[in-house]
Amino acid sequence: MAERELPVLKLHGLADADFFVDALNDVLIDTKNASNQIHLLDMMLFEDHYEFIYDKNLRNVKEDNWGGYDKDDDRYAAIWIRPLEVYDIVGSKLYLEQHPLRVEGLQVISIKGIDYFWDDTTAQFMECENPFNRIHKSDTLYSFKTGEPGFYIDTDRKLPLYPHELADTIKMMRERKETELPSHIHFVSHHDLSKQIHKQKIGKSQSVTKKRNGRKL
């Protein structure tokens, strides 16, 4: 495969930790030293994200990762990242050309103007443009205004916020004495989303029934 330009990921909360993201090879590549790489297998893998302890001196994963980690030691930082395909969109598309996902029959749900496939067997939303970018319905945050369960989404990045990203946003609002979220961040309640899924499913069922009865729609 020909060489391609890789996107750069800035590790959250760190001023000098930029890495190229190569989803096809499952690695983060140090922008300052291409031989310094962080492999997916060096991280702790979770359903919707990866975690690792970053050593600022090594610019890599802490040698024994979680072992002996002192969160008050400024040398180390706990890092959460999304699946690499979320950042490396071109790599994601190249992978899907060889390994297409089966999305036939899945509902398409619009969340704040972004279209997602809804997979009720796994209770997750997969962005239509990049199915590796997912929202798990079980990943619950609460509205800082009403306490209602749901999640926050950044429509500029097309990403749901991690808990620490939401905390950073609220901290910024308080520092600026603002009461409203930035215009690109929205709260989505589980209740409203469930209603939308159910309403669309009922409408589709009624449409199929009419077709079977030979009626014009």
Disulfide bonds with the S-S distance in Angstrom:
none
